[in-house]
Amino acid sequence: MGAGGTDYHASVNPQNPADMYCETDMGETWHTTNGGLNWTTLGYNSLYSEGEENFVQFTGNTNIQYGINNHNKEPMVTTDDGQTWTELAGYPNIQANFYSPLSIEADPNDPTGGRIILVMMDGDTGKSNTFDYKYYFSSVGGADWTTSTVPFSSDTSNTNLNETWDAGTFWDTQLPGHTTAYFATDLGLWESSNVTSATPTWTQYDLPNNSGVDAFYSFTGSATTSGTRLWAVTWDSTGTNFQGSPSPTGGGI
């Protein structure tokens, strides 16, 4: 596979378990389509990695995947199962006012492969102790951020932890009649009950002021015909306390 750096995680295609990516903190991203028998090293202009939170994102179309190129600071897409990677077509329309993309989330159940959330970091990051971010939605793979974009709010400053992160997204879109997505960051949770539409609406749930919890650290969920459940690991202001926060019925905090 190569040498050097730390391999933080593997990303496995839920549509094809033999299709995997491994990323390191020294730039290399490796890709296999036969369960690890053979690996291809991706170049700087395809999917350069820093081995942190920018996992490869799979969709309901096994050939369409998303990721962040940390060399060129670009959100990327492949439509041929990782053989070639290109910048999202509509990215220049929102790029001008931001420093770089932070993360990208894709709906693993969407057969069109087009439903994504993009987290953008502002141009002042690194120059002060205030970090500003904006979250964008597209139903067409980032080709159109104008009619399909739903900013979750105006740019939001986080002066408490002096950084932000994408804690995770749960796409409750697999079962018939399920059309909801939950997107968590350190700033709170956003829910859309009509995420399968071209222009979904979003509701923000802030973290409770009296809970002693300042941020989501990681977030996931599950859905059955009996209901939807959400789980989160949370972080307090001292950065020393982690606690699980299950939500028995979903739909908020």
BELKA-V481792 format. One record per residue. N is the residue number from 0. RES is the residue in one small letter. SS is DSSP state (h for helix, s for strand, l for the rest). PHI is phi in degrees with one decimal (NA if undefined). OMEGA is omega in degrees with one decimal (none if undefined). Layout:
n=(N & N)
res=(RES & RES)
ss=(SS & SS)
phi=(PHI & PHI)
omega=(OMEGA & OMEGA)
This chain:
n=(0 & 1 & 2 & 3 & 4 & 5 & 6 & 7 & 8 & 9 & 10 & 11 & 12 & 13 & 14 & 15 & 16 & 17 & 18 & 19 & 20 & 21 & 22 & 23 & 24 & 25 & 26 & 27 & 28 & 29 & 30 & 31 & 32 & 33 & 34 & 35 & 36 & 37 & 38 & 39 & 40 & 41 & 42 & 43 & 44 & 45 & 46 & 47 & 48 & 49 & 50 & 51 & 52 & 53 & 54 & 55 & 56 & 57 & 58 & 59 & 60 & 61 & 62 & 63 & 64 & 65 & 66 & 67 & 68 & 69 & 70 & 71 & 72 & 73 & 74 & 75 & 76 & 77 & 78 & 79 & 80 & 81 & 82 & 83 & 84 & 85 & 86 & 87 & 88 & 89 & 90 & 91 & 92 & 93 & 94 & 95 & 96 & 97 & 98 & 99 & 100 & 101 & 102 & 103 & 104 & 105 & 106 & 107 & 108 & 109 & 110 & 111 & 112 & 113 & 114 & 115 & 116 & 117 & 118 & 119 & 120 & 121 & 122 & 123 & 124 & 125 & 126 & 127 & 128 & 129 & 130 & 131 & 132 & 133 & 134 & 135 & 136 & 137 & 138 & 139 & 140 & 141 & 142 & 143 & 144 & 145 & 146 & 147 & 148 & 149 & 150 & 151 & 152 & 153 & 154 & 155 & 156 & 157 & 158 & 159 & 160 & 161 & 162 & 163 & 164 & 165 & 166 & 167 & 168 & 169 & 170 & 171 & 172 & 173 & 174 & 175 & 176 & 177 & 178 & 179 & 180 & 181 & 182 & 183 & 184 & 185 & 186 & 187 & 188 & 189 & 190 & 191 & 192 & 193 & 194 & 195 & 196 & 197 & 198 & 199 & 200 & 201 & 202 & 203 & 204 & 205 & 206 & 207 & 208 & 209 & 210 & 211 & 212 & 213 & 214 & 215 & 216 & 217 & 218 & 219 & 220 & 221 & 222 & 223 & 224 & 225 & 226 & 227 & 228 & 229 & 230 & 231 & 232 & 233 & 234 & 235 & 236 & 237 & 238 & 239 & 240 & 241 & 242 & 243 & 244 & 245 & 246 & 247 & 248 & 249 & 250 & 251 & 252)
res=(m & g & a & g & g & t & d & y & h & a & s & v & n & p & q & n & p & a & d & m & y & c & e & t & d & m & g & e & t & w & h & t & t & n & g & g & l & n & w & t & t & l & g & y & n & s & l & y & s & e & g & e & e & n & f & v & q & f & t & g & n & t & n & i & q & y & g & i & n & n & h & n & k & e & p & m & v & t & t & d & d & g & q & t & w & t & e & l & a & g & y & p & n & i & q & a & n & f & y & s & p & l & s & i & e & a & d & p & n & d & p & t & g & g & r & i & i & l & v & m & m & d & g & d & t & g & k & s & n & t & f & d & y & k & y & y & f & s & s & v & g & g & a & d & w & t & t & s & t & v & p & f & s & s & d & t & s & n & t & n & l & n & e & t & w & d & a & g & t & f & w & d & t & q & l & p & g & h & t & t & a & y & f & a & t & d & l & g & l & w & e & s & s & n & v & t & s & a & t & p & t & w & t & q & y & d & l & p & n & n & s & g & v & d & a & f & y & s & f & t & g & s & a & t & t & s & g & t & r & l & w & a & v & t & w & d & s & t & g & t & n & f & q & g & s & p & s & p & t & g & g & g & i)
ss=(l & l & l & l & l & l & s & s & s & s & s & s & s & l & l & s & s & s & s & s & s & s & s & s & l & l & s & l & s & s & s & s & l & l & l & l & l & l & l & s & s & s & l & h & h & h & h & l & s & l & l & l & l & l & l & l & s & s & l & l & l & l & l & l & s & s & s & s & s & l & l & l & l & s & s & s & s & s & l & l & l & l & l & l & l & s & s & l & l & l & l & h & h & h & h & l & l & s & s & s & s & s & s & s & s & s & l & l & l & l & l & l & l & l & l & s & s & s & s & s & s & s & l & l & s & l & l & s & l & l & s & s & s & s & s & s & s & s & l & l & l & l & l & l & l & l & l & l & l & l & l & l & l & l & l & s & s & s & l & l & l & l & l & l & l & s & s & s & s & s & s & s & l & l & l & l & l & l & l & s & s & s & s & s & s & l & l & s & s & s & s & s & l & l & l & l & l & l & l & l & l & l & s & s & s & l & l & l & l & l & l & l & l & l & s & s & s & s & s & s & s & s & s & s & l & l & s & s & s & s & s & s & s & s & s & l & l & l & l & l & l & s & s & s & l & l & s & l & l & l & l & l & l)
phi=(NA & 131.7 & -149.8 & 103.3 & 80.9 & -111.9 & -90.1 & -76.9 & -166.4 & -114.4 & -107.0 & -112.1 & -71.8 & -65.9 & -83.5 & -155.8 & -60.7 & -80.4 & -99.3 & -139.2 & -123.3 & -123.3 & -122.6 & -123.7 & -92.1 & -120.9 & 102.8 & -78.5 & -125.0 & -111.7 & -132.6 & -128.0 & -116.8 & -130.2 & 69.6 & 99.9 & -66.1 & -136.0 & -129.3 & -114.8 & -89.6 & -83.2 & -85.2 & -60.0 & -93.8 & -111.1 & -144.1 & -66.6 & -115.7 & -114.9 & 66.2 & -108.9 & -109.9 & -90.6 & -68.4 & -64.6 & -107.9 & -97.6 & -127.4 & -74.4 & -107.1 & -60.7 & -89.2 & -102.6 & -140.0 & -131.4 & -168.1 & -112.3 & -88.6 & -79.8 & -80.5 & -97.9 & 56.1 & -133.5 & -78.5 & -120.8 & -138.6 & -120.5 & -115.5 & -131.7 & 57.4 & 88.0 & -69.5 & -135.2 & -127.9 & -134.6 & -66.5 & -56.5 & -59.1 & -93.5 & -61.9 & -58.2 & -68.6 & -119.3 & -74.9 & -56.4 & -94.7 & -128.9 & -79.7 & -169.8 & -75.3 & -90.8 & -160.5 & -139.1 & -126.1 & -124.4 & -75.4 & -71.8 & -104.0 & -82.6 & -67.1 & -81.0 & 71.2 & -105.4 & -88.6 & -140.2 & -119.7 & -119.6 & -102.6 & -111.7 & -105.9 & -78.3 & -72.7 & -87.8 & -57.9 & 93.9 & -102.8 & -151.0 & -93.4 & -112.4 & -115.6 & -112.4 & -140.1 & -140.5 & -116.0 & -118.6 & -120.9 & -140.4 & -99.4 & -126.0 & 65.5 & 82.3 & -70.3 & -137.1 & -103.2 & -90.1 & -80.3 & -102.5 & -85.3 & -126.2 & -60.8 & -70.9 & -172.6 & -66.4 & -50.4 & -111.3 & -95.2 & -116.7 & -99.3 & -83.6 & -94.2 & 60.3 & -165.5 & -134.9 & -155.5 & -89.3 & -77.1 & 142.5 & -129.5 & -114.3 & -96.5 & -88.4 & -129.9 & -83.0 & -82.0 & -56.7 & 82.6 & -92.6 & -134.5 & -117.1 & -129.8 & -122.8 & -127.6 & -114.9 & -135.0 & -67.4 & -90.2 & 141.0 & -120.8 & -114.0 & -128.2 & -125.6 & -92.0 & -131.5 & -67.4 & -80.2 & -84.5 & -69.4 & -130.5 & -69.3 & -101.3 & -127.5 & -119.8 & -97.3 & -116.2 & -77.1 & -70.0 & -59.9 & -67.5 & -101.4 & -90.6 & 76.4 & -107.4 & -107.3 & -162.1 & -79.4 & -101.8 & -147.0 & -154.4 & -157.9 & -162.5 & -149.8 & -139.8 & -133.4 & -66.2 & -86.9 & 150.9 & -115.5 & -124.7 & -120.1 & -130.0 & -144.7 & -101.3 & -116.8 & -135.3 & -96.8 & -66.6 & -84.1 & 74.8 & -116.6 & -119.6 & -117.9 & -144.1 & -75.4 & -134.4 & -74.8 & -114.7 & -68.6 & -123.5 & 76.0 & 79.7 & 144.9 & -114.1)
omega=(-174.5 & -178.5 & 175.8 & 175.6 & -179.4 & 175.6 & -172.4 & -172.4 & 171.4 & 174.1 & -174.9 & -179.7 & -179.4 & 177.1 & -177.1 & -174.7 & 177.8 & -178.3 & -173.9 & 171.7 & 170.8 & -176.9 & -179.9 & 177.7 & 179.8 & 170.9 & -173.9 & 168.8 & -179.6 & -176.3 & 173.4 & 175.9 & -179.7 & 174.0 & 175.6 & 177.4 & 178.1 & -178.4 & 174.1 & 176.4 & -179.3 & -174.7 & -177.4 & -175.3 & 178.4 & -177.4 & 176.2 & -172.1 & 166.5 & 170.9 & -177.2 & -173.7 & -174.5 & -179.0 & 169.9 & -178.0 & 179.9 & -178.8 & 176.4 & 173.0 & -171.2 & -178.9 & -174.9 & -179.5 & -177.7 & 175.9 & 177.9 & 172.0 & -176.0 & 174.4 & -179.7 & -178.4 & -177.3 & 168.4 & -171.8 & 176.5 & 169.4 & 176.6 & 179.8 & 176.1 & 170.2 & 179.5 & 176.6 & -179.4 & 178.3 & 176.3 & 176.6 & -171.2 & -176.7 & -176.3 & 179.5 & -179.4 & -179.0 & -172.2 & -165.3 & -173.4 & -175.5 & 179.1 & -177.9 & 171.2 & 178.4 & -179.6 & 177.6 & 179.3 & -179.5 & 178.8 & -177.9 & -177.7 & -175.7 & -177.8 & 177.2 & -179.4 & -171.6 & -171.4 & -174.3 & 170.1 & -179.7 & 177.9 & -177.5 & 179.9 & -172.6 & -173.9 & 179.9 & -176.5 & -178.1 & -179.1 & -179.7 & 179.4 & 178.6 & -177.2 & -178.1 & -176.1 & 172.0 & -175.6 & -177.8 & 177.1 & 173.0 & 175.5 & -175.5 & 173.3 & 178.3 & 178.1 & -178.4 & 177.0 & -176.1 & -178.8 & -176.9 & -176.2 & 174.1 & 175.2 & -176.8 & 173.3 & 170.7 & -178.6 & -173.6 & 179.1 & 176.3 & -178.0 & -178.2 & -179.1 & 176.4 & 172.6 & 174.7 & 177.1 & 176.1 & -176.2 & 178.3 & 178.9 & 171.1 & 179.5 & 178.3 & -173.2 & -174.8 & -175.8 & 178.2 & 179.4 & 178.9 & -173.8 & -172.8 & 172.7 & 176.0 & -175.7 & -173.8 & 171.7 & 174.8 & -177.9 & -179.2 & -177.7 & 173.9 & -179.2 & 171.1 & 179.6 & 178.4 & -174.4 & 179.1 & 174.9 & -177.7 & -179.4 & -177.1 & 174.3 & -174.8 & 175.3 & 179.8 & 174.1 & 177.8 & 174.5 & -178.5 & -178.2 & -175.3 & -174.5 & -173.5 & -178.7 & -178.3 & -174.2 & 164.7 & 176.7 & 172.4 & -170.6 & 175.7 & -179.8 & 174.9 & -178.7 & 172.1 & 176.7 & 179.5 & -179.8 & -178.9 & 178.0 & 179.1 & 176.0 & 177.5 & 165.8 & -173.0 & -171.0 & 176.2 & -171.6 & 179.0 & -179.2 & -175.8 & -173.1 & 175.4 & 178.9 & 177.2 & -179.5 & 179.1 & 172.5 & -169.4 & -174.9 & -177.5 & 174.2 & 177.1 & -176.6 & none)
